[in-house]
Amino acid sequence: MSLNGKRDHFELSDLIQFGVFCDLKPKKAKGIIREMHLQIGKWSTFAEKAGVPEKTAQAIYRAMRRKIIIPV
């Protein structure tokens, strides 16, 4: 998958630009990104409730790209 011409090292601005491409205002895109960032932090709880094996849940979590800085 590519986003804003990149396949890796995405920045917040790349995600916002994609939101604008999808007809979202930048403020709305930032809100969605912030909410997703918060929910990703709860992945282990979701995975446990869904019955995802622990090793699989850990592998999925490691694959999530969580390094984008989300301003408050």
N, C-alpha and C positions, 0 to 999 in steps of 0.2 A: 504494500500500500504506500502511496506517496501522498504527501500533504503539502500544498504550497511549493511543489517542486522538490520536496525533500523526502527521503526514506528513513531518516534518523535525525537525531539532535533537534527535535522540534522545540520551538520556543512558544511562549504564550501568544505572541503576535501571530504566529502561524495558525494557531487554533482560532483566534479571533477573526482572522482573515477568512478562514473556512466558514465561520458563522455568518459573516457578511455575505459570502458567496451563497449561503443558504437563506438569504433574505432576513437575517437577524440583525438587529442593531447591536453595535459593539457592547453596550451595557448588558443587554440580554445574553449575548454570547458569554461574557465574563461571568454572569450569574450561573449559567448552566455549567461552565467549566469549574467554577468554585464548588458547586454542589456535587459534581462528579468526583472531584478531588476528595471531598469529605466522605463520600460513599465508598470510594476505593479503600480508604483507611479502615473501613468496616468489613473488608473482604473476608477475613478469617471467620467472622461470625456468620456471614451469609453462606460461606462454603460449608461450615459445620451444619447449619440448619438444613442445607440442601443435600447433605450426605456425601459431599465430595471427599474422597479419601485425602488424608492429611498431606501425603507426599504430592499428590496432584494439586491440591490447593496451594501448597508452597511453591510449586513450579509455576503455576499461573500467576501468583503474586509477584514472583521474581521477574516474570515477563512483562508485567505492567510498567508502563513508562510514567513513573511518578516524579521525575526530577524537575519537571517544569515548576517554576516558582509562581505561586498563585497569590497575588496581592490581596490583602484583607479589605 
